[in-house]
Amino acid sequence: MSGDKYDLIVVGSGFAGSVTALSLLETCKAQKKPGRVVIVESGKDGERCGASRWTSAYLRLDKDNNLDPARIDEMDRVSQGLHNRDYCAKMYVEVPKTMAYLLEHGVKINHHVS
Ligand SMILES: Cc1cc2nc3c(=O)[nH]c(=O)nc-3n(C[C@H](O)[C@H](O)[C@H](O)COP(=O)(O)OP(=O)(O)OC[C@H]3O[C@@H](n4cnc5c(N)ncnc54)[C@H](O)[C@@H]3O)c2cc1C
């Protein structure tokens, strides 16, 4: 790797890092440009690492794959008002776009009523 050149160096192979790498490579492919990405991971070889390894991928969506507004109220309640409301508002806007991306990439969603 020493001396090699990359378009992107991603630190961490969790969801954030993996999707960042995928996104860059998809953009390069769409633009018919070569793209070289390296993902650097400090975890054990051959094992999934970080929080992404443990998630049950419970996404708290409504039936239309929007972030359930009750989730924001829940955050308010469990954090006793200490959570970042701007962050939640941003998530509310970004979740439908993210869900569209995941569905386009073949991710299957199971809706459970709880
Ligand atoms: C038990 C559990 C249950 C969860 N359940 C849910 C759920 O139901 N629904 C939900 O939406 N979210 C859930 N989450 C949260 C979700 O898993 C995380 O928000 C998400 O996985 C974070 O992804 P990430 O890529 O940002 O971080 P991570 O997956 O933690 O990835 C970071 C990576 O960076 C690596 N790294 C760190 N430092 C370095 C370094 N210096 N050099 C190289 N590599 C480094 C780490 O080893 C790791 O692999 C859960 C989390 C846990 C722990």
The ligand as an ORCA input file, in Angstrom:
! r2SCAN-3c Opt
* xyz 0 1
  C     -25.920     -3.938     20.220
  C     -26.256     -2.870     19.198
  C     -27.511     -2.869     18.627
  C     -27.849     -1.892     17.683
  N     -29.091     -1.935     17.114
  C     -29.439     -1.019     16.199
  C     -30.712     -1.074     15.578
  O     -31.516     -1.960     15.837
  N     -31.015     -0.118     14.665
  C     -30.128      0.867     14.343
  O     -30.477      1.704     13.492
  N     -28.907      0.955     14.913
  C     -28.552      0.038     15.827
  N     -27.322      0.105     16.425
  C     -26.447      1.217     16.042
  C     -25.750      0.890     14.720
  O     -25.233     -0.419     14.747
  C     -24.607      1.899     14.532
  O     -25.127      3.208     14.539
  C     -23.880      1.694     13.206
  O     -23.483      0.342     13.043
  C     -22.663      2.620     13.168
  O     -21.976      2.356     11.976
  P     -20.606      3.058     11.719
  O     -20.094      2.557     10.393
  O     -20.749      4.525     11.925
  O     -19.653      2.587     12.919
  P     -19.020      1.137     13.218
  O     -19.867      0.011     12.695
  O     -18.684      1.129     14.674
  O     -17.711      1.145     12.344
  C     -16.546      1.833     12.715
  C     -15.393      0.945     12.286
  O     -14.201      1.708     12.389
  C     -13.183      0.872     12.900
  N     -12.172      1.749     13.456
  C     -12.288      2.563     14.528
  N     -11.154      3.262     14.707
  C     -10.317      2.890     13.707
  C      -8.992      3.278     13.349
  N      -8.306      4.193     14.074
  N      -8.427      2.694     12.260
  C      -9.115      1.785     11.534
  N     -10.377      1.390     11.829
  C     -10.968      1.930     12.904
  C     -13.900     -0.014     13.902
  O     -13.189     -1.208     14.165
  C     -15.212     -0.287     13.157
  O     -15.177     -1.438     12.329
  C     -26.927     -0.867     17.339
  C     -25.654     -0.877     17.918
  C     -25.309     -1.872     18.823
  C     -23.925     -1.875     19.435
*
